Amino acid sequence: MAAAIQVEQTDRGSPEHIRRCRLHAIRRAAERYGLRFTVQDVIEHEEMIRLRLAKLLGTSRQGALYEIQGEHRAYYAVYIPRFSVIATYLRARHEWIGSLRRAR
């Protein structure tokens, strides 16, 4: 009899869910940009989005794509407004697919 795989569930929007989103974003930034973002870096990027210091590129039902100007390059962040958290970073803006509506 095969052992059941237990997947740990977290409530969406909970502090643990937000923590996991940020850790996922940090891993993707390392993978895609070769950079070691910290949790504080991600929180600062989220704050830039909230303060409208990042450029909104488009939205979908679940999130929004932002361009954040870094010191040496732009970063493309998928932000989930419902939870005020960056879910991931992309290499380029065209990597985000789905029902993207362009920002005006």
C-alpha positions as CSV (number, residue, x, y, z in Angstrom):
1,M,0.0,0.0,0.0
2,A,1.5,3.3,-1.1
3,A,1.9,6.0,1.5
4,A,-0.1,9.1,1.0
5,I,1.8,12.3,0.3
6,Q,0.8,15.0,2.7
7,V,0.9,18.5,1.3
8,E,0.9,21.2,3.9
9,Q,-1.9,23.6,3.2
10,T,-1.8,27.3,4.2
11,D,-4.6,29.7,4.2
12,R,-4.3,32.2,1.4
13,G,-3.4,35.6,2.7
14,S,-2.1,34.2,6.0
15,P,1.3,35.3,7.2
16,E,2.7,31.9,6.3
17,H,1.3,32.2,2.8
18,I,2.8,35.7,2.4
19,R,6.2,34.3,3.6
20,R,6.1,31.5,1.1
21,C,5.2,33.8,-1.7
22,R,8.2,36.0,-0.9
23,L,10.5,33.0,-0.6
24,H,9.3,31.8,-4.0
25,A,10.0,35.2,-5.5
26,I,13.5,35.2,-4.0
27,R,14.2,31.8,-5.6
28,R,12.9,33.0,-9.0
29,A,15.0,36.2,-8.8
30,A,18.1,34.1,-8.1
31,E,17.2,31.7,-11.0
32,R,16.3,34.4,-13.5
33,Y,18.6,37.3,-12.6
34,G,21.5,35.6,-10.8
35,L,20.8,37.9,-7.8
36,R,20.3,37.1,-4.1
37,F,17.3,39.2,-3.1
38,T,16.5,39.2,0.6
39,V,13.0,39.3,2.1
40,Q,13.6,43.0,2.8
41,D,14.4,43.6,-1.0
42,V,11.1,42.0,-1.9
43,I,9.2,44.0,0.7
44,E,10.8,47.2,-0.7
45,H,9.7,46.3,-4.2
46,E,6.2,45.7,-2.9
47,E,6.3,49.1,-1.3
48,M,7.5,50.7,-4.6
49,I,4.4,49.1,-6.2
50,R,2.1,50.4,-3.5
51,L,3.6,53.9,-3.8
52,R,3.2,53.8,-7.6
53,L,7.0,54.1,-8.1
54,A,6.9,51.0,-10.3
55,K,5.4,50.9,-13.8
56,L,2.2,48.9,-14.2
57,L,2.5,46.9,-17.4
58,G,-0.8,45.0,-17.3
59,T,-3.3,43.2,-15.2
60,S,-5.2,39.9,-15.1
61,R,-7.9,38.5,-12.9
62,Q,-5.4,37.3,-10.3
63,G,-2.5,39.8,-10.4
64,A,-0.6,42.6,-12.1
65,L,2.7,42.8,-13.9
66,Y,5.0,45.6,-12.8
67,E,8.4,46.9,-14.0
68,I,10.6,47.9,-11.1
69,Q,13.7,49.9,-12.0
70,G,16.7,48.5,-10.2
71,E,20.1,50.0,-10.0
72,H,21.4,48.3,-13.1
73,R,18.3,46.8,-14.8
74,A,14.6,46.5,-14.7
75,Y,12.9,43.7,-12.8
76,Y,9.5,42.3,-13.8
77,A,7.4,41.4,-10.8
78,V,4.0,39.6,-10.7
79,Y,2.2,41.3,-7.8
80,I,-1.0,39.9,-6.2
81,P,-2.9,43.0,-5.0
82,R,-5.4,40.9,-3.0
83,F,-2.5,39.9,-0.7
84,S,-0.1,42.8,-1.3
85,V,2.7,40.5,-2.2
86,I,5.1,39.8,-5.1
87,A,4.5,36.2,-6.2
88,T,7.4,35.9,-8.7
89,Y,9.9,37.7,-10.8
90,L,10.2,37.2,-14.6
91,R,13.1,37.6,-17.0
92,A,11.1,39.7,-19.4
93,R,7.7,41.2,-19.6
94,H,6.5,38.9,-22.4
95,E,6.9,35.8,-20.1
96,W,3.7,36.6,-18.3
97,I,0.9,34.9,-20.2
98,G,-2.8,34.7,-19.5
99,S,-5.6,37.2,-19.9
100,L,-3.2,40.2,-19.6
101,R,-4.9,43.5,-20.0
102,R,-2.5,46.3,-21.0
103,A,-2.3,49.2,-18.6
104,R,-3.0,52.6,-20.1
